């Protein structure tokens, strides 16, 4: 669980830096500094730690869980955006759009990973069943 959280944090940080670099190149704005990297890394670590807590609350409506997640992410980004002065160089809407894009990307990645894992498990179960049937027929 900790490994997954670290990987998610680093992946989100990388995606945020790529989107920020794109925005800076297209629209203009301050350059990305080492300080910005650590600010984004810290915020992403806080977001991923908080998402661990929000995932403990399950709802029969998955849409509510997604809304809770994205709301939490946006609130954290807005708070730290004001603390770190991010809005002097990028508009609020861009930060919100980045959060939604990264969240959707993470959801799609998780769905693909779960599908891959389920297929692998099903293949292993199928092999085990075939081996079991093969050993029974030999008797």
Secondary structure, DSSP 8 states (H G I E B T S, - for coil): -HHHHHHHHHHHHHHHHHHHHHHHHHH------HHHHHHHHHHHHHHHHHHHHHTTS--S-HHHHHHHHHHHHHHHHHHHHHHHTGGGTS-HHHHHHHHHHHHHHHHHHHHHHHHHHHHHHHHHHHHHHHHHHHHHHH-
